[in-house]
Amino acid sequence: GRMWAYTVGFTVLPHVGGFLGWLMNRKEIPILYEKLKKPSWCPPLKIFPVAWTVLYTGMGYASYLIWNDLGGCNSKAVIPLGLYGAQLALNWAWPHFFGAHNLKMALIDTLCLDALAIGTMCSWYRINKVAALLLVPYLGWLAMATCLSIRIWKDNPEQKSGKSE
């Protein structure tokens, strides 16, 4: 009876941080995004919320499958769900770096996120192949986002402020 609540909770969880990141940076990011020099293959800004809604739903449901297969939060779940939680935290942190115009930190965050997301998928594959495969679109999107972050970082040298630090 209560399993549906766990399913919904795990599926919704990734959206919470994504929504908060959007809420806190919703004014800054569109202005910065417009000003940046971007490659021709860069998706329009309006694609991002749609893509993240789909990706967060898939990864959230996948995390539920892992949690359920491992019998909840126990010693067997520490690494697979710990990797997931760590990559989710970096995912949620990215808009704050980008919104703060710190393209270098946004790129570093993305590269660490890539490693943790790959580690998550690898650790999940032996537990539940469907859950691991649900992360494939996310990894595909991260690959594009990483290439985009590298290009944006290279093509938009950060302005040095007049303040001495």
Backbone as ProteinMPNN parsed JSONL, in Angstrom:
{"seq_chain_A": "GRMWAYTVGFTVLPHVGGFLGWLMNRKEIPILYEKLKKPSWCPPLKIFPVAWTVLYTGMGYASYLIWNDLGGCNSKAVIPLGLYGAQLALNWAWPHFFGAHNLKMALIDTLCLDALAIGTMCSWYRINKVAALLLVPYLGWLAMATCLSIRIWKDNPEQKSGKSE", "coords_chain_A": {"N_chain_A": [[0.791, -1.204, 0.0], [1.909, 1.271, 0.783], [3.926, 1.536, -1.003], [3.5, 2.992, -3.365], [3.743, 5.603, -2.487], [6.456, 5.774, -1.857], [7.477, 5.342, -4.422], [6.522, 7.616, -5.796], [7.711, 9.622, -4.204], [10.542, 9.169, -4.516], [10.662, 9.57, -7.261], [9.89, 12.205, -7.579], [11.764, 13.615, -6.064], [14.34, 14.446, -7.409], [13.385, 16.597, -8.921], [12.88, 18.582, -7.067], [15.294, 19.891, -6.198], [16.099, 20.779, -8.719], [14.001, 22.521, -9.369], [14.268, 24.413, -7.287], [16.822, 25.412, -7.898], [16.256, 26.605, -10.367], [14.339, 28.491, -9.509], [15.865, 30.174, -7.838], [17.683, 31.224, -9.631], [16.354, 32.173, -11.833], [16.07, 34.714, -12.963], [18.636, 35.607, -13.509], [19.984, 33.645, -15.144], [18.715, 33.542, -17.827], [19.479, 36.085, -18.834], [22.288, 36.004, -18.738], [22.678, 33.768, -20.411], [21.78, 34.702, -22.882], [23.72, 36.638, -23.455], [26.071, 35.202, -23.775], [28.592, 33.85, -25.918], [27.789, 31.27, -27.986], [27.943, 27.913, -29.343], [26.715, 26.902, -32.631], [25.158, 24.622, -32.384], [23.973, 24.719, -29.958], [21.311, 24.148, -27.728], [18.102, 25.845, -27.675], [17.154, 27.994, -24.947], [14.588, 27.425, -23.929], [14.284, 24.691, -24.222], [15.597, 23.407, -22.173], [14.1, 23.224, -19.595], [12.131, 21.345, -20.322], [13.647, 19.108, -21.12], [15.001, 18.574, -18.671], [12.855, 17.946, -17.009], [11.973, 15.49, -18.035], [14.366, 13.99, -17.762], [14.93, 14.143, -14.956], [12.674, 12.81, -13.985], [13.018, 10.187, -14.996], [15.528, 9.481, -13.789], [14.858, 9.727, -11.101], [12.828, 7.791, -10.762], [14.339, 5.546, -11.399], [16.123, 5.558, -9.24], [14.376, 4.879, -7.222], [13.82, 2.204, -7.981], [16.318, 1.018, -7.491], [16.629, 1.485, -4.711], [14.426, 0.008, -3.797], [15.047, -2.612, -4.741], [17.315, -3.115, -3.23], [16.29, -3.317, -0.744], [15.685, -1.067, 0.77], [17.143, 1.607, 2.74], [20.174, 0.644, 3.577], [23.238, -1.086, 4.46], [24.03, -2.184, 2.014], [23.071, -0.355, 0.243], [24.519, 1.962, 0.494], [26.754, 2.714, -1.228], [25.65, 2.636, -3.984], [23.355, 4.365, -3.732], [24.533, 6.48, -2.46], [26.387, 7.443, -4.375], [24.516, 8.262, -6.265], [23.154, 10.274, -4.799], [25.279, 12.088, -4.41], [25.903, 12.836, -7.072], [23.503, 13.997, -7.703], [23.468, 16.186, -5.971], [25.594, 17.705, -7.07], [24.469, 18.171, -9.554], [22.318, 19.801, -8.838], [23.77, 21.959, -7.864], [24.935, 23.185, -10.056], [23.377, 25.288, -11.483], [23.741, 27.423, -9.741], [26.458, 28.116, -9.832], [26.615, 28.807, -12.534], [24.674, 30.821, -12.687], [25.935, 32.674, -11.097], [27.8, 33.623, -12.781], [30.127, 32.175, -12.937], [31.805, 30.525, -14.902], [33.933, 28.754, -15.04], [33.807, 27.293, -12.601], [31.303, 26.171, -13.012], [31.889, 24.491, -15.144], [33.806, 22.768, -13.949], [32.155, 21.61, -12.014], [30.409, 20.274, -13.759], [32.146, 18.368, -14.948], [32.878, 16.812, -12.72], [30.34, 15.928, -12.051], [29.774, 14.357, -14.306], [31.565, 12.179, -13.902], [30.581, 11.112, -11.476], [27.944, 10.47, -12.234], [28.384, 8.502, -14.179], [29.656, 6.622, -12.562], [27.501, 6.076, -10.855], [25.679, 4.863, -12.652], [27.17, 2.589, -13.4], [27.401, 1.286, -10.906], [24.753, 0.713, -10.453], [24.054, -1.018, -12.497], [24.597, -3.746, -11.986], [22.737, -4.242, -10.061], [20.149, -3.513, -10.93], [19.258, -3.649, -14.114], [17.394, -2.243, -15.682], [17.045, 0.135, -14.221], [19.648, 1.174, -14.47], [19.72, 1.531, -17.245], [17.773, 3.478, -17.5], [19.208, 5.707, -16.884], [20.666, 6.284, -19.139], [19.657, 8.242, -21.095], [20.066, 10.547, -19.534], [22.874, 10.508, -19.19], [23.551, 10.881, -21.847], [22.547, 13.474, -22.29], [24.119, 14.83, -20.428], [26.611, 14.474, -21.654], [26.346, 16.085, -23.94], [25.896, 18.518, -22.601], [28.318, 18.811, -21.266], [30.161, 19.117, -23.382], [29.109, 21.494, -24.377], [29.466, 23.173, -22.146], [32.269, 23.25, -22.026], [32.867, 24.519, -24.486], [31.508, 26.989, -24.111], [32.867, 27.975, -21.878], [35.479, 28.214, -22.946], [35.026, 30.007, -25.078], [34.099, 32.311, -23.902], [35.785, 34.24, -22.212], [36.28, 34.878, -18.78], [35.327, 37.891, -17.272], [37.466, 40.07, -15.636], [36.985, 41.432, -12.503], [37.011, 44.79, -11.208], [37.737, 44.836, -8.625], [40.069, 44.277, -5.995], [41.283, 41.239, -4.692]], "CA_chain_A": [[0.0, 0.0, 0.0], [2.737, 2.481, 0.896], [4.976, 1.552, -2.029], [3.264, 4.063, -4.328], [4.261, 6.843, -1.905], [7.905, 5.73, -2.071], [7.7, 5.51, -5.859], [6.308, 9.036, -6.105], [8.72, 10.406, -3.49], [11.834, 9.039, -5.19], [10.549, 10.121, -8.612], [9.767, 13.661, -7.479], [12.917, 14.207, -5.377], [15.281, 15.227, -8.227], [12.735, 17.821, -9.385], [12.892, 19.582, -5.994], [16.513, 20.696, -6.336], [16.057, 21.437, -10.021], [13.06, 23.638, -9.267], [14.86, 25.438, -6.426], [17.891, 26.042, -8.68], [15.607, 27.485, -11.338], [13.698, 29.584, -8.781], [16.879, 31.088, -7.323], [18.498, 31.781, -10.715], [15.49, 32.348, -13.004], [16.26, 36.036, -13.581], [20.037, 35.758, -13.916], [20.416, 32.716, -16.193], [18.353, 33.94, -19.195], [20.271, 37.255, -19.227], [23.639, 35.503, -19.008], [22.611, 32.843, -21.549], [21.658, 35.518, -24.097], [24.969, 37.38, -23.678], [27.19, 34.304, -24.047], [28.882, 33.32, -27.239], [27.463, 29.836, -27.924], [28.061, 27.241, -30.64], [25.471, 26.818, -33.415], [24.397, 23.445, -31.972], [23.473, 24.939, -28.598], [19.845, 24.135, -27.676], [17.475, 27.067, -27.154], [16.947, 27.966, -23.496], [13.282, 26.849, -23.582], [14.384, 23.222, -24.275], [16.178, 22.896, -20.933], [13.135, 22.736, -18.592], [11.468, 20.14, -20.836], [14.628, 18.02, -21.023], [15.261, 18.235, -17.275], [11.666, 17.29, -16.451], [12.038, 14.088, -18.474], [15.558, 13.352, -17.189], [14.743, 14.002, -13.514], [11.661, 11.776, -13.753], [13.662, 8.887, -15.24], [16.538, 9.159, -12.778], [14.182, 9.57, -9.819], [12.192, 6.473, -10.739], [15.433, 4.571, -11.361], [16.642, 5.498, -7.861], [13.394, 4.097, -6.474], [14.039, 0.785, -8.309], [17.526, 0.584, -6.774], [16.286, 1.472, -3.287], [13.502, -1.114, -3.579], [15.771, -3.871, -4.952], [18.288, -3.299, -2.152], [15.567, -3.47, 0.517], [15.668, 0.191, 1.515], [18.428, 2.231, 3.094], [20.96, -0.253, 4.42], [24.659, -1.057, 4.099], [24.184, -2.486, 0.577], [22.617, 0.807, -0.525], [25.37, 3.128, 0.748], [27.505, 3.147, -2.409], [24.816, 3.001, -5.13], [22.526, 5.545, -3.472], [25.466, 7.567, -2.129], [26.834, 8.002, -5.661], [23.36, 8.957, -6.827], [22.957, 11.505, -4.028], [26.391, 13.012, -4.68], [25.761, 13.415, -8.406], [22.32, 14.851, -7.663], [23.893, 17.437, -5.323], [26.35, 18.477, -8.061], [23.496, 18.582, -10.558], [21.586, 20.929, -8.261], [24.686, 23.079, -7.631], [25.362, 23.795, -11.31], [22.776, 26.59, -11.809], [24.236, 28.472, -8.853], [27.733, 28.561, -10.402], [26.33, 29.451, -13.809], [23.964, 32.061, -12.377], [26.916, 33.59, -10.505], [28.74, 33.929, -13.873], [31.389, 31.476, -12.71], [31.787, 29.485, -15.925], [34.964, 27.769, -14.71], [33.262, 26.4, -11.567], [30.207, 25.419, -13.639], [32.538, 23.436, -15.926], [34.381, 21.803, -12.991], [30.994, 20.909, -11.477], [29.935, 19.373, -14.818], [33.096, 17.261, -15.115], [32.715, 15.944, -11.542], [29.013, 15.343, -12.209], [29.914, 13.281, -15.299], [32.222, 11.025, -13.272], [29.661, 10.522, -10.494], [26.792, 9.886, -12.94], [28.869, 7.249, -14.776], [29.822, 5.707, -11.423], [26.162, 5.676, -10.418], [25.135, 3.907, -13.616], [27.934, 1.338, -13.288], [27.053, 0.595, -9.655], [23.364, 0.274, -10.552], [23.868, -2.019, -13.543], [24.574, -5.103, -11.421], [21.586, -4.343, -9.16], [18.919, -3.443, -11.716], [19.639, -3.179, -15.448], [16.413, -1.236, -16.126], [17.41, 1.388, -13.543], [20.867, 1.675, -15.115], [19.371, 1.99, -18.596], [17.019, 4.729, -17.368], [20.18, 6.804, -16.786], [21.319, 6.509, -20.434], [19.342, 9.576, -21.646], [20.722, 11.533, -18.67], [24.291, 10.546, -19.557], [23.618, 11.502, -23.174], [22.355, 14.907, -22.108], [25.322, 15.332, -19.748], [27.698, 14.533, -22.636], [26.121, 17.307, -24.707], [26.073, 19.656, -21.695], [29.751, 18.932, -20.994], [30.756, 19.727, -24.584], [28.619, 22.869, -24.404], [30.139, 23.904, -21.058], [33.664, 23.468, -22.437], [32.862, 25.55, -25.531], [31.113, 28.275, -23.527], [33.978, 28.416, -21.018], [36.593, 28.631, -23.824], [34.64, 31.12, -25.952], [33.655, 33.451, -23.102], [36.733, 34.462, -21.106], [35.618, 35.556, -17.671], [35.739, 39.276, -17.078], [38.076, 40.326, -14.34], [36.341, 42.582, -11.858], [37.951, 45.847, -10.8], [38.025, 44.707, -7.194], [41.223, 43.446, -5.633], [40.82, 40.194, -3.765]], "C_chain_A": [[0.829, 1.262, 0.0], [3.767, 2.6, -0.218], [4.76, 2.668, -3.044], [3.816, 5.387, -3.809], [5.784, 6.905, -2.059], [8.234, 5.973, -3.537], [7.585, 6.985, -6.237], [7.395, 9.895, -5.46], [10.077, 10.367, -4.176], [11.807, 9.692, -6.577], [10.51, 11.648, -8.585], [11.03, 14.319, -6.92], [13.871, 14.99, -6.287], [14.701, 16.559, -8.715], [12.819, 18.941, -8.348], [14.112, 20.49, -6.124], [16.568, 21.431, -7.663], [15.155, 22.651, -9.998], [13.65, 24.765, -8.417], [15.998, 26.171, -7.14], [17.338, 27.013, -9.705], [15.037, 28.714, -10.625], [14.721, 30.631, -8.346], [17.648, 31.804, -8.436], [17.68, 32.155, -11.949], [15.659, 33.693, -13.693], [17.657, 36.152, -14.189], [20.398, 34.906, -15.134], [19.977, 33.145, -17.597], [19.168, 35.132, -19.709], [21.682, 36.809, -19.599], [23.653, 34.646, -20.266], [22.546, 33.609, -22.864], [22.982, 36.173, -24.46], [26.126, 36.483, -24.13], [27.357, 34.011, -25.531], [28.689, 31.805, -27.139], [27.643, 29.214, -29.305], [26.699, 27.123, -31.327], [24.573, 25.666, -32.962], [23.834, 23.56, -30.553], [21.945, 24.941, -28.604], [19.296, 25.489, -27.208], [17.148, 26.898, -25.671], [15.637, 27.279, -23.111], [13.27, 25.318, -23.621], [14.809, 22.656, -22.909], [15.15, 22.448, -19.896], [12.412, 21.461, -19.031], [12.404, 18.937, -20.677], [14.834, 17.604, -19.568], [14.061, 17.584, -16.602], [11.68, 15.801, -16.792], [13.195, 13.363, -17.786], [15.41, 13.132, -15.68], [13.729, 12.913, -13.185], [12.274, 10.387, -13.925], [14.661, 8.523, -14.165], [15.903, 8.97, -11.405], [13.524, 8.204, -9.698], [13.247, 5.37, -10.673], [15.993, 4.44, -9.946], [15.677, 4.737, -6.954], [13.613, 2.599, -6.719], [15.239, 0.231, -7.547], [17.233, 0.463, -5.281], [15.414, 0.257, -2.971], [14.235, -2.456, -3.705], [16.767, -4.161, -3.828], [17.615, -3.42, -0.784], [15.592, -2.231, 1.384], [17.066, 0.722, 1.778], [19.148, 1.326, 4.083], [22.398, -0.233, 3.917], [24.896, -1.359, 2.617], [23.858, -1.275, -0.294], [23.56, 2.007, -0.422], [26.075, 3.605, -0.517], [26.572, 3.508, -3.571], [23.95, 4.248, -4.907], [23.368, 6.741, -3.046], [26.008, 8.239, -3.38], [25.717, 8.813, -6.304], [23.141, 10.29, -6.116], [24.034, 12.536, -4.299], [26.251, 13.649, -6.061], [24.542, 14.339, -8.455], [22.658, 16.208, -7.026], [24.682, 18.308, -6.298], [25.434, 18.985, -9.175], [22.756, 19.829, -10.069], [22.469, 22.154, -8.062], [25.002, 23.849, -8.919], [24.71, 25.151, -11.602], [23.297, 27.739, -10.951], [25.578, 29.001, -9.35], [27.488, 29.349, -11.681], [25.659, 30.8, -13.578], [24.881, 33.111, -11.767], [27.994, 33.992, -11.524], [30.099, 33.278, -13.656], [31.43, 30.262, -13.651], [32.811, 28.386, -15.643], [34.45, 26.784, -13.653], [32.099, 25.578, -12.116], [30.782, 24.254, -14.444], [33.127, 22.366, -15.005], [33.257, 20.962, -12.379], [30.498, 19.868, -12.491], [30.846, 18.162, -14.964], [33.015, 16.284, -13.932], [31.369, 15.224, -11.605], [29.061, 14.179, -13.193], [30.475, 12.021, -14.649], [31.276, 10.334, -12.287], [28.455, 9.869, -11.164], [27.189, 8.562, -13.603], [29.067, 6.202, -13.677], [28.497, 5.197, -10.9], [25.609, 4.606, -11.348], [25.861, 2.562, -13.518], [27.565, 0.573, -12.02], [25.623, 0.058, -9.705], [23.185, -0.893, -11.508], [23.781, -3.438, -12.981], [23.388, -5.319, -10.487], [20.282, -4.416, -9.959], [19.253, -2.815, -13.069], [18.681, -2.122, -15.984], [16.749, 0.123, -15.506], [18.648, 2.004, -14.197], [20.549, 2.235, -16.499], [18.532, 3.269, -18.565], [17.941, 5.944, -17.23], [20.847, 7.123, -18.127], [20.943, 7.867, -21.055], [20.001, 10.711, -20.849], [22.202, 11.649, -19.03], [24.48, 11.152, -20.946], [23.489, 13.015, -23.089], [23.577, 15.524, -21.428], [26.5, 15.426, -20.715], [27.567, 15.799, -23.475], [26.397, 18.53, -23.831], [27.546, 19.882, -21.367], [30.45, 19.588, -22.175], [30.359, 21.2, -24.673], [29.314, 23.716, -23.344], [31.594, 24.211, -21.41], [33.735, 24.589, -23.466], [32.52, 26.922, -24.959], [32.235, 28.833, -22.665], [35.133, 28.941, -21.871], [36.273, 29.905, -24.599], [34.211, 32.375, -25.214], [34.601, 33.657, -21.934], [36.062, 35.293, -20.013], [36.214, 36.949, -17.487], [36.346, 39.425, -15.684], [37.41, 41.562, -13.739], [37.42, 43.571, -11.417], [38.351, 45.741, -9.342], [39.301, 43.888, -6.984], [40.766, 42.457, -4.587], [41.888, 39.797, -2.807]], "O_chain_A": [[0.503, 2.222, -0.698], [4.41, 3.64, -0.364], [5.731, 3.24, -3.54], [4.301, 6.205, -4.59], [6.337, 7.964, -2.358], [9.158, 6.721, -3.857], [8.454, 7.529, -6.919], [7.939, 10.794, -6.101], [10.696, 11.408, -4.393], [12.792, 10.287, -7.014], [11.046, 12.301, -9.48], [11.333, 15.461, -7.265], [14.192, 16.131, -5.956], [15.435, 17.53, -8.901], [12.828, 20.118, -8.707], [13.98, 21.714, -6.157], [17.028, 22.571, -7.73], [15.502, 23.698, -10.545], [13.547, 25.936, -8.781], [16.136, 27.387, -7.015], [17.874, 28.105, -9.895], [15.227, 29.843, -11.079], [14.477, 31.831, -8.468], [18.206, 32.877, -8.207], [18.252, 32.426, -13.005], [15.412, 33.801, -14.894], [17.828, 36.733, -15.261], [21.049, 35.395, -16.057], [20.808, 33.116, -18.505], [19.51, 35.183, -20.89], [22.206, 37.189, -20.646], [24.549, 34.785, -21.1], [23.176, 33.219, -23.847], [23.332, 36.258, -25.637], [27.052, 36.951, -24.791], [26.388, 33.937, -26.286], [29.329, 31.138, -26.326], [27.514, 29.898, -30.32], [25.658, 27.233, -30.679], [23.356, 25.727, -33.137], [23.282, 22.598, -30.019], [21.338, 25.658, -29.399], [19.948, 26.194, -26.437], [16.896, 25.787, -25.206], [15.574, 26.617, -22.075], [12.337, 24.704, -23.103], [14.416, 21.547, -22.546], [15.311, 21.358, -19.346], [12.116, 20.598, -18.205], [12.007, 17.89, -20.167], [14.841, 16.412, -19.262], [14.233, 16.751, -15.712], [11.428, 14.958, -15.932], [13.024, 12.252, -17.285], [15.729, 12.054, -15.179], [13.903, 12.174, -12.216], [12.067, 9.51, -13.086], [14.66, 7.396, -13.671], [16.363, 8.137, -10.624], [13.64, 7.536, -8.67], [13.067, 4.376, -9.97], [16.303, 3.335, -9.502], [16.1, 4.037, -6.034], [13.596, 1.81, -5.774], [15.191, -0.882, -7.022], [17.555, -0.551, -4.662], [15.649, -0.439, -1.983], [14.059, -3.338, -2.863], [17.029, -5.322, -3.513], [18.296, -3.606, 0.225], [15.526, -2.331, 2.609], [18.035, 0.335, 1.125], [18.789, 1.248, 5.258], [22.734, 0.559, 3.037], [25.85, -0.852, 2.027], [24.316, -1.181, -1.433], [23.413, 2.971, -1.174], [26.001, 4.789, -0.849], [26.694, 4.61, -4.107], [23.832, 5.089, -5.799], [22.967, 7.887, -3.247], [26.084, 9.466, -3.445], [25.943, 9.908, -6.82], [22.963, 11.32, -6.766], [23.743, 13.727, -4.408], [26.452, 14.854, -6.214], [24.549, 15.344, -9.165], [22.189, 17.248, -7.487], [24.467, 19.519, -6.354], [25.609, 20.096, -9.675], [22.596, 20.795, -10.814], [21.971, 23.279, -8.087], [25.304, 25.042, -8.866], [25.424, 26.094, -11.943], [23.295, 28.892, -11.382], [25.819, 30.207, -9.3], [28.068, 30.414, -11.892], [26.027, 31.8, -14.194], [24.632, 34.309, -11.906], [28.984, 34.628, -11.163], [31.113, 33.78, -14.141], [31.132, 29.136, -13.253], [32.581, 27.221, -15.97], [34.638, 25.575, -13.792], [31.924, 24.421, -11.734], [30.228, 23.154, -14.43], [32.957, 21.174, -15.263], [33.391, 19.746, -12.244], [30.204, 18.729, -12.129], [30.36, 17.038, -15.092], [33.078, 15.07, -14.125], [31.271, 14.048, -11.254], [28.46, 13.133, -12.948], [29.931, 10.93, -14.82], [31.185, 9.107, -12.27], [27.991, 8.823, -10.71], [26.413, 7.607, -13.588], [28.692, 5.041, -13.841], [28.373, 4.026, -10.542], [25.129, 3.567, -10.895], [25.222, 1.511, -13.551], [27.431, -0.651, -12.051], [25.318, -0.947, -9.064], [22.254, -1.682, -11.346], [22.977, -4.242, -13.452], [23.066, -6.46, -10.155], [19.427, -5.264, -9.701], [19.499, -1.612, -13.164], [19.111, -1.197, -16.673], [16.736, 1.142, -16.195], [18.691, 3.209, -14.446], [21.054, 3.293, -16.877], [18.578, 4.059, -19.508], [17.509, 7.078, -17.434], [21.531, 8.14, -18.237], [21.836, 8.584, -21.505], [20.439, 11.708, -21.423], [22.726, 12.755, -19.161], [25.46, 11.856, -21.191], [24.235, 13.747, -23.739], [24.021, 16.609, -21.804], [27.306, 16.352, -20.616], [28.55, 16.505, -23.7], [27.057, 19.472, -24.27], [27.976, 21.024, -21.206], [31.242, 20.512, -21.994], [31.184, 22.05, -25.007], [29.706, 24.851, -23.614], [32.091, 25.301, -21.126], [34.555, 25.499, -23.346], [33.174, 27.911, -25.289], [32.523, 30.028, -22.715], [35.705, 29.987, -21.565], [37.128, 30.775, -24.761], [33.981, 33.408, -25.843], [34.281, 33.303, -20.799], [35.373, 36.275, -20.289], [37.428, 37.146, -17.54], [35.789, 38.956, -14.692], [37.291, 42.6, -14.39], [38.59, 43.216, -11.276], [39.216, 46.483, -8.879], [39.567, 42.931, -7.71], [39.969, 42.783, -3.707], [41.667, 38.932, -1.96]]}, "name": "protein", "num_of_chains": 1, "seq": "GRMWAYTVGFTVLPHVGGFLGWLMNRKEIPILYEKLKKPSWCPPLKIFPVAWTVLYTGMGYASYLIWNDLGGCNSKAVIPLGLYGAQLALNWAWPHFFGAHNLKMALIDTLCLDALAIGTMCSWYRINKVAALLLVPYLGWLAMATCLSIRIWKDNPEQKSGKSE"}
